Amino acid sequence: MKIEKLELPDPAINFLKSQGFEKLYPPQIDSVQSGLLDGKSILVSAPTASGKTLIAILAILSYLSKNNGKVIYLSPLRALAAEKFSEFKKLEKIHLGKKIKIGISTGDFENIEKNLETSNVLILTNEKMDSIIRHGIEWVEDIGLVISDEVHLIGDESRGPTLEMILTQIKLLDTKPQIVGLSATITNSDEIANWLGCTLVKNDWRPVPLSEGVCSGSEVVMNDGKTFEVERSLRGIPIDLGVQSVQQGGQSLVFAETRTRSKSLATKAADAIAQLLEKKEIDELEKISKKILSENEHTELVKTLSLLVKKGVAFHHAGLNQKCREIIEIEFRKGNIKLLSSTPTLAAGVNLPARRVVISNINRYNAKIGANRPISVLEYKQLCGRAGRPQYDDYGESIIVGNGNTDELIEYYINGEPEPIVSKITDDKSLRTNILSIIVIRPGIKKEEILEFFLETLGGSQSRKSTIKFAIDISLRFLSSQYLIIKKGERYAATEFGKKTSMLYIDPLTATYFRDAIENISQERKHTFGFLHLITNCEEFFPKFSLRQKDYESASLMIENNSSELLEPISEYDCSRSLLALQAWITESSELSLSDNLGIESGDMHRMTENADWLAYCLREISKHVERADLLEELGDLRKRIAYGIREELLDLVQVKGIGRIRSRILYKHGIKNLDDLRKIPVNKLAEIDKIGPTIADNIKTELQKVR
């Protein structure tokens, strides 16, 4: 089917053609024929790279050409939301009788930005949309089209219940918005489609054919019957397979089970890949390597990465900061990096295809059981879905590194059906959190109505009514006992504390843990270290790193030095490495020091500070609620110290835009200790200070005028 045959306005057709779209792929044709452009709800179950983004764009253009309501695009991850935002921003060029305005919001759950009201296409993370619903924002009633990406993540333990709650509430809206679900191929897609009230569009077509296989010894057996040998070396089979693909003109993506192994595999591949590079490629990689060093502190991880990039290889995992990850992703897409070893998080994130995907180990460490377990078939399908680069490759290959168990792996993973999606909404944490949010949204709701709502969820359709009723009773008892809700006759309403908890977007268990701790805090002394312990100890905090054997002495010393700030007596056995890292961060430890002494990399530190800032904000809001005004200033200061990584004496200086942890410390050492000192120093003298210079000095003086 050609693009010009679609029932869309001419400006939309012209735009699509200008973007290089001429013909529809089979899943796109099926979607149109199932009523995509007629406002019908559909669930598209199709492989990676089969054109699901264009399906979303067609739905948006069709809806906006006929209606004035809002379009919501839901994404499970911030990185994916940002990717879609830059892609969809191009739609603003099209005139459909009204201006298209694309907005994005992925952060702060407490604040609902004003600009969201004026955008007619909103890209939101699932959590942000859930927060908008909890806040009772009026424009939710104006939503006419909801596109939900990665719907199969409903089965995910941490993210699934949020998405399930949103979709349940959207399908129950009086306005009955069109729902377009986009999903990987899943076994029970018909069940998910029925639950959503969607027509199922299931198509296994891929733009680049995929062959899957297993390597055992030096022989690779593919599912199409083809076999071939791989030349073995001391580097190990996963890298031998990756190098072979690069030798044949492709790129390789090698999935490793841990961060350490992803770095180790890249290191093993470096010399072999370097020999395959041309002079101009080496020159380009040298520039990329220098860029990595110039934009980051020289931790061992960063130095190793920059060294490997020179040789055309890289590794990718959550320990790397955003800057490093972005450079690696961009250069891999460009083809400058030939072989990339990565932890599996990449498969669920940004789109980075390669001709050959190598799954070096089918086991993953499972923290809940404290042992390795084989990955699911669904995860395997997600990993191998990265094989084959549209526009570059005629085929894609995915190869599992086996251990003499070729037939077994082919049967289980390659020929196997992905596990059916099972709802996690009735888990304890999910249920108490979501029951509270329903009571906040619908004050005066009866228990029978709460039950009716949860029977409308996927979990409701997959469980017995009696099981859900029993689980709801337990959650209601907990919420009542902790005074988050009250019951009047047959009806439930949230207390002020319950409303605050729901708006803060935290587990009611965490909220009560915070409240009880705050109510018992003594006055007239500092509690900063105690607050950090409270934050890192709660269920919501991540990433959590446990102490290594060599960390216990440091933990004991840190507790001794900060004992006056504790909320309750603790020992080193109550500490985590994350607590030590945060305390080191707010006392100005460098990324290099954190990496060398605690094994905490900058990517982890960034996520920790972001998470700790949110939890410190929650602590401050709960302190207001329990009328502990004496704690507010310290908690406000703690948030700034977490955000900037500074000691208390620098809080005044960082109020000025352009002054962060490094410059504020340099200024302090030069006797500029507060805003008055900064106002007094002449701009030419300020410019002479290290890391300042004339331009920054002028900017600082300008920004200083804006600070009261």
N, C-alpha and C positions, 0 to 999 in steps of 0.2 A: 504494500500500500504506500503510495507516494504522499509526501507531506501536503502538497497542494490540494489533495482530495479530502482533507479533513474539514469538518464543519467548524472552522474557526475564522474570525475576522481577518481580512487581508493583512493588516499590520502585524498580526501574530504569525501568519504564514510567512511573510517576508522576513521577519526577525529569525524564525527557525531556520529558514534557508540560508540566511546570512551567517548563521552559526555552524553551517556545514551539514545540517540534517536534510536528507533527500528522501530516504525511504525508512519506513518503520521496521523494527525488528519483530520477529514472531510474538514475543510476550506483549509488545506494544500494540500490535494488531489485535491480539486477543482481548486486551484491555479496552480498546476502543469499541470493539464489537460487543463487549459485555456492558456497555453503557457508560464508560468513563466520561464522555463528553455530554452525556444526558443527565448528569447529576446522580447516577446510580453508585451505590457503595460497592467497592470491590476489594478483595484481598489478593495481591499479586505474590505468588510463591514462585520464585525464579532464582537461578544462580547469580553469583557476583558478576558484575560487568555485563549483564544482559539488558541494560538500558532502563533500569527502574527510575533513574533521575528524570529522564525525558517523560516518563509516564506522569510523574509529579508535575512537571512543567506544563504538560498538556492539560492536566486537571485544573491547574491554577489559571491558565489563560482562558479556558472554557468558562470557568466559574466567574471570573472577573468581567468577562465580556457580557455576561447576562445578569449579574447580581451586584449588590452594593455591600454585601456582608464582608466578614473577615475570613482570611485563610490562615490556618495554623499549620506549620510544618514542625513535627516533633522529632527530636533527635536524642539518642541515648547518651551521646558524648559531646562535650564542648568542642573538641577538635573537629568532629564531623559537622556540628552546627556552624562553626566558622567557615568550613569548606563550602557548605551549601549556601551560606550567606553571600560569599564572594561570587558563587556561580549564579545565584538568583538575582543579585544586584543588577545584572545586565537587563533583567526584565523591565527595569525602570525606563528604558529607552522606548518601550512600546506604548503607543497611545490607543487606548481602547475606549475613547470617549471620556475617560477619567485617568488621572495620574496614578500610576502604580507606585506605592511606597513600600519598600522592604525594610523591616526592622528585625533586630535580633536582641535577645536577652538570655543570658546563660548563668548569671551570677546571683548575688545577694537575694535570698528568699524573703527577707523582711521588707525590702523596698520594691514597689512595683512602679517602674519608670513611667513618667507621663507620656513619653513619646510612643509608647506601645499603643495608646488609644488612637493615635493619628496614622499608624501604619496599617495598610490593608492586607499585607502578607507578613506574618510574624514567624521567625524561626526561633524556636524555644527548646531548651532541654526539657525532658519529661518532668524533672523536679521543679523547674520554673513554672511550667503549666499547672502542676499540682498546687503550687503555692498561690498562683493567681486565682484558682478555683476556691481555695481555702479563704482567701481574702474577700471573696464575694464580689469581685470586680464586675461591674454592670455589663461591659462589652462582651462578656462570655456569651450572653444571649444573642449577640450579633454574628457568632461564628457560623459560617455556612459550609465550610469545607475543612476537614482535618486530614492531613497526610501524616501517617505515623510510620517512620522509618525503623527498620530492624525489629519488626513486631515479634519475631521469635524470641526476643529477650524477655518476653513475659515470663518465661520459665527460669529466668536468672534469679538467684536467691536474694541478691541485694537490690537490683534495679527493677525486677519484674513487678512486684506489688504496686509500685508507683504508677507504672504504665497501665497496669490493669485497672487501677482506680480511675485514672483519667478517662480511659476508653469507656468504662462502665458509665461514668457520669455524662460523657458526651453523647453516648447512644440513648441516654434517658432524657436529654434536653427536649423541651417541647418543640423546638425549631427543627429537630431531626436533621442535623448536618450530614452532608455526604462524607463518608469515611473512605479513605484510600489507604489501605494497609500495604506496606512493602516488606517482604520477608524473604529470608533464605528458604531453600527447599526444606520443608518439614513434613514429618510423617502424618500428623493429624491436622494438616492445614484446613481440611474440610470442617473439622470440629471448631477451629478458631473462627473460620468464616461464618459458620452458623451462629456462633455466639455473638459476633459483631453485627450480624444481619447483613453480611456482604455476599456478593457473588464471588466464587473462587475462580481465579485465573491461575492455573498451574501449568508451567511450561519449563522444560529442562533445557531449552535451547541456550547455547552460549555463542558469542561472536567468534571466539577462538576455541576450537575443539580441545577438550581436555582428555589426556590419557593418564591413567593412574597406575602405579606399580609399587613393587617391593624389591629392595636390594638386600641380598643375603650373600655373604662372601664377596665375590667380585661380579656376580651375575644379577642383572636387573630383569625381573619378569613383569611385563606390563599387562593390563587387563584386556588389551586387544590381541593378546597372544604373542606380541613381539618380545624378543629377548635381546639383550646386548650386554657387553662386558664393560666394566669400568676399570681403568688402570689404577691399581692400588698403590698407596704410598704410606709413609710414616705419618702423614697428616691425618689419616683416618678416613673412613668411607664417606661421611657426610660432606667433607670438604672435597674429596676426590670427585664426588658427583657434581658439586657446585662448580669446580674448576673445569670439568669436562664440558658443562653447558656454556661457560664463558669462552672456552676454546672454539666452540661451534658457533660463536657470534651472539649468544644470548646473555641474559643476566640471571643471577641466581639469588634466591631468597632461602636462607637456611634457618629453620626454626629450632631453637634450643630450649631446653626445659628450665634453665636458670640464667640469671644475669651473668654469673661467672663463666658459664659454659658459652654464652653468646660471645663474650669477649675472647675467650680461649679459641673458639672456632675461627673467628675473624683473624686472630693472630696467626693461626696455623695456615690460613689461606693466603696471607699477605705476599710472601715471596713468589709463590706460584702465579698469582694474578699479575704481580708487577712485571713479570717477564712477558706478559701478553699485551702490555700497553704500548701505544705509539707515543712518539715524542710530544705531539701537541696535547695528548691526554695527560701525560706526566706533568707538563707545564700547568695545565688547568688544575690538576689535583694539588699541585704545590700551592696555588693561590687559595684553594679551599682549605687546605691544612693550616695556612697562615691565618685565615679568617677565624677558624675555630680557636686558635691560640689567642688572637687579638681580642676576641669578644668574651673570653672566659678566664676565670682564675686557673692557674696551671696546676690543677690537681693531677694525681697519677692517672685518673680515668680520662681526663681531657687530653693530657699529653699522649697517652696510648692511642686515643681516638685520632688525634691529628697525625700521628706517625703512620697509623694504618691507612688513613685516607690518602696519603701520598702514594700508597701502593694500590689504590683502586678498590679497597675493601673498607667496611665499617661494621660497627655493631650498633644495636638500637634497643634500649630498654628504659624502664621508668627511672633509673638512677641518673640518667642524663637530663640536663635541664632543657627547657623549651627551645632555647636558641640552638643548642647542639642538635636536638631532634629535628628541628625544622631544616637546618642545613643538610643533614643526612637525607631527609625525605626529598628535598628539592633536587639534590645532586643525584640521588638514585633514579628519580623520575627522568632526569635529563640524560641518564645513561653514563654519567661520569664515574659513578661508583658501580662496579661490576658485580660485586658479591656483597650481600648484606646478611649478617646473622642477627637474629632477633628473638626476643622472648615472644610468646604467643599473643601478648597484648596488642601487637601490631595488627594481627588478623582481624581484631574487632574494631580497629580504629581507622586511620586514614587509608586511602586506596593506593597501595603500592604493589602493582603486579610485577611478576618476573616470568621469564620463559619457563624456568624450572624452579619448583618449590621442593625443598628437601626437608623432611620431618625427621630430625636426627634421633628422636626418642619419643616413643608414644606414652611414656610415663610422665606424670606431673606430681609435684609434692602437694599433698592435701593437708593444709594446716589443721583442719578440724580433727582428722584422725592421726595426724603426726607421722604419716608414711606416704610413700609413692603409690599412685593409683593410675591405671591406664586412662587416657583421655576418652571422652565420649565420641560417638560417631558424629554427632552434630558439630563438635569442635573440630574433628578431623576434616569434615566437609568445608568448614569455614577456612581452615588453613590451606587446603588444596585449592580452594576457590580463588586464591591469589595467583594461580599459575596461568600464564598466557597474557601477553600485553596487547590489547587491541591496538590496531594501527602499526604494530611492530612485528608481531609473531603470527605465523600461520598455525601454530599449535602451542599448547601448554602441557607441561609434564609435572606431575606430582609424584614424588617417590618417598616411601617410608623406608627408613633404615631398619631392617629386621635382624633377627638373630637365629637364623635357621628355621624360622617359623613362617615361611612365605605363604603357604596355602591358608594357614590360620588367619594371617593379617589381611590377605585378599578377601577372604570370606567375610570377616567381621567388619573391616573398615571400608574396603572398596565396594564390595557388593552389599554391604549392610545398609539398613534403613536408619536414618537419624532417629534418635529417641523422640517420642511424642512430647510436646510441650505440656508440662504439668504446672499448674498455678501454685504459687507460694504465698498467696494472700492470706491464708488461714494460719500461717505461722504466728507464734505468740507476739513477737515484736510488731509485725505488720498489722495484725488485727487490732492491738490496743492503739497503735498510732492512727490507723484509718477509721476506727470506730469513733475516736475523739474528734477527728476532722469532720466526720459526718454530723456529729452532734453539734459542733460549732457552726457548720453551714446551715443545719436545719434545727434550730432550737425548738424544743417542745416535741421532738420526735419520740415515738413509742418504740418499745423493744421489738414488737412485731414488724414495724416499718424498717428498723435496722436490719432485721433478719431478711425481710423482702429485698432490701438493697443488696445485701451480700449474696443472696441467691441469684441475682442478676450478673454477678461477676463470673469469670471463667471458673474460679475456684468453687463457686456455688453450683455450677453445672457439673463439676467433676467430683463433688463430695455429697454425702448424704445430708439431708436437711437436719437430722438429729445431731450429727457431728458438728455442723456449723453452729447450731443453736447452743450446744454445750460450750463451744469455744467462745462464743459471744458472751455468754453468761459469766465466764471466768474473767474476760477483759473488762466487762462492766463492773464487776465486783472490785477489781484492782483500781480502776479509774475513780470509782466512788470512794474507796477506802483512802485514797491519796488526795481526795478533795479536788479532783480535776473536773468532775461532773457532779451534779446533784439530781435527785429524783423527786418530782412532785407528782404524787398520784401515780399515773401510768407513764408520765412523760419525763424525758431527760433534757437537761440543759447543761451547758458548760459553765463552770465557774470562771471568774476573771483569770485565775491561774491556768485553767484548762485552755481558755482562748489564747492566752499568751504563749503557752506551750505549742499549740497547733500552729500559730503564726511564726514562731521561731523555727519551725520545721525540725524539731528534735523528738526523739523517742520520749514518751511520757516517763519512762523509767529514768532516763538521764535528767529530765527536768526535776523530778522529785529528789534525785541524788544531789543535784546542785542546790535546790531549795533547802534541804535539810542541812547541808554543809554550811551554807551561808547564814542560816538562822542561828547556828551555834558558834559563829566566829566572834572572837573577843575583839574589843575595840582598842584604839590607840596604839597600834603597831602595824608594821607592814606585813603583807601576806602573799607577796608576789610568787615566791617559790611554791607556797601551798596552793595557790591558784593554778600554777602550771601542773602540779601533781594531780589536782582535781580534773583538769582538762585532759591530760594524757591518760588518765585512769578510766575515763568514761567509755562506754560502748561505741560512741560515735567517732572517737578520735582515730585517725589513720594518717600515714602508715605507722603501725606499732612495731618497734624493733625490740626484741628482748635482749637482756644483758648477755654479753659473752663472758667467759670465765675471767678474762683480763679486765673487765669493766667494774667488777664488784668493789675494788679498792677505790676507784674514782667516785663511784656512787656513794660509798660510805663517807668519803671526804666532803662531797657536795652536800649531803644531808647535814653533816656536822657544821659546815660553814653557813648553812641557811636554816638551821634548826629553829631560829626565832620566828621565821616566816611561815612555818608549817601550820596547817589547820588542825592536825592531829599527829601524834608521834608515828613515824614510819621507819622502817629499816631498809637497807639496800635491796632486800628481797621484794619490797613493794615498788621498786623503781623499774623503769624501762629505759632503754638506750634513747628512746625518743624524748624522755624527760631531760636526760643529760644534754641531748643535742639542743633542745629549746633553751635551756638555761645557758648553755655555752653561746648560743646565737644572740640572746639578748644582752650578753656581756661581751659582744663584739668579736667572738671567734670567727676566723676567716673560713671560707669554704674549704681551703686547703687543710686547715687545722681540723675541721670537722671530718673531713675525708680520712686524713692520716690517723687521727686519734680515736675516732668513733666509728669509722667505716660508713658514715652517712654522706651520701653524694648529694650534689646540688639539686637534682630533680626531686629527691626525697624531701630535702629541706624545704623546697618551695611548697610542696603539697602539705607538709607539716605546718608551715607558718600560715598558709591559707586556711587550713582546717582549724588551727588553734585560734586564729583571729576571729573566726565565726563563733567558736565555742566561748571565747572570752566575751564576745558581744552578747551571747545568750546569758552568760553569768551576770553581766552588767544589767541586762533587762530584768532578770529574775531578782536581782538585788533591789532594783527599783520597786518591783512588785511587793517584796517582803519588807519594804520601807527601811532598807539599810543604805541610806544616802551617804553614810560615812565611807562606803566602799567604792562609790562611783568614780571618784577621781583616780584612785589607784588602778581600777580596772580599765578606765579610759586610757591611762598612761601605758598600761600593760599592752593594750592593743597596738598602740603606736610603736612600742618597743619590739613587739613581735613582727610588725609590718616592716620596720626598718632594720632590725637587728642591732639595737643600740642600748647603751647604758642610760640611766635616768638623766644624767647631766646634759645630754644632747637633745632632749625633747624640745627645747625652745627653738634650736636652730633648724631642725628638720621641718618646721612649719613652713619654711620658705621653699617654694617649688624650685627644683634643681639642686637642692642640698640633701644628699642622702647619707648613708652611714659612713662612707669614706670621707667626703668633703667636710661633713660636720666635725669629724674627729680631727682632721687637719686644721680646720679653723680654730677649734678648741685649744689645740696645742700652740697655736699662734696667739693665744690670749683673747680670742673672740668667743666668749662663752655664752652670750645671749643675744637677743635681737637688738638691744640697745647698743652693745658693742659693735654689732654689724652695721647699725645705722651711722655710728660715729666714724668708722674707718673710711677714708677717702677711696673712691673707686680705683684710682691708680695703684694704691697700696694693696688693695684687695686683689687686683690682677696679678701682683707679683707673687702671691702665695701659690705654692705647688698645687697642681691639679685644678687651678682656677683659670688664669689668663684673662685677657681683655673682654672677649665676647661673653664668657660666663659671668664675669664680674658685673658687666652691664645688666645682664639678665637677672642676676641676683638682686641688684639694686631696684630694678623695675618690679620684680615679684615681691620684694620686701614692702613696697608701698601698699600692697593688697592685704598684708597681714596686719591685723589689729593688735 
